Amino acid sequence: MDAQPKPEVFPPLPALPLPAVSQSLPVRLLRAREAVMFRLRPTLRAHNITEQQWRVLRTIRDLQQTEITALAARVFLLPPSLSRILKDLEARGLIDRRISVNDQRRAIVSLTPEGHAMITEAEPDLMIAVNEMRAMFGADRMAELHRLLTELEAVLGPGDAGEDA
C-alpha cells in the first residue's frame, strides 16, 4: 500500500494587524503600475493607441493569432471590454477577425500588415521610455523586480482577468 504524501504544514504566522490601505500590497502594486504607465502613456497617445489596445496588439503579435476568449484571459480584460477594443482595432484596419475553421462559434484574431507597422513604429519610442525607467531605477534592480514579480505570480497562482489590469 502506497503512503500518501503528507501535505506541507507551515508554522502559523504571528498575527499582525492589516497595514493601512495605502501600504497594502494591492495598492502598492497599483501605484507602481501607475508610475510606470505615467511614463508610457504620452508615447501611446502620440501613436493614437490606448494602454489596453497596445496590450492587445502586442499579445496578438506575440501569439501570431489567437482565439478571442484565450486573448481576454491573457490581456486581463473582461470579454465585453475586449470586444469593444477588437471592434475599434478592426475598424482601424489593425487586426483581422475570422471564424475558426475548427469551431464556427469561435473567432480568431491576427494582426494586419497595418497592425504590424503600427507596432514597429511605436516600439522604438516606447523603448526610450522603458530604458529611461531602467536607468532611473537601475538595470539590476529592474531585473530583480521582474524576478520577484514572476516568483510572486508563481506562488500565488493565476489571477482572474480584470477590467483595470
Residue pairs with C-beta under 8 A, 6 or more apart in sequence:
18 24
21 27
36 133
37 51
39 129
39 132
39 133
40 51
40 126
40 129
40 130
41 51
43 122
43 125
43 126
43 128
43 129
44 50
44 51
44 54
44 122
44 126
46 125
47 118
47 121
47 122
47 125
49 57
49 118
49 122
50 85
52 75
52 77
52 81
52 85
53 85
53 88
53 89
54 122
55 75
55 76
55 77
56 71
56 75
56 77
56 82
56 85
56 86
56 89
57 89
57 94
57 95
57 111
57 115
57 118
57 119
58 119
59 66
59 71
59 74
59 75
60 66
60 71
60 95
60 109
60 110
60 111
60 115
61 111
61 115
61 116
61 119
63 71
63 74
64 110
65 108
65 109
65 110
66 74
66 108
66 109
66 110
67 100
67 106
67 107
67 108
68 79
68 82
68 83
68 86
68 97
68 106
68 107
68 108
68 109
69 79
69 106
71 82
71 109
72 78
72 79
72 82
72 161
73 161
75 82
75 161
75 165
76 159
76 161
76 162
76 165
77 85
77 161
77 162
77 163
77 165
78 161
78 162
78 163
81 163
86 95
86 97
86 109
89 95
89 115
90 96
90 97
92 114
93 112
93 114
93 115
94 111
94 112
94 114
94 115
94 118
95 109
95 110
95 111
95 112
95 115
96 109
96 110
96 111
96 112
97 107
97 108
97 109
98 107
98 108
99 106
99 107
99 108
100 106
100 107
100 108
111 119
133 142
134 142
137 145
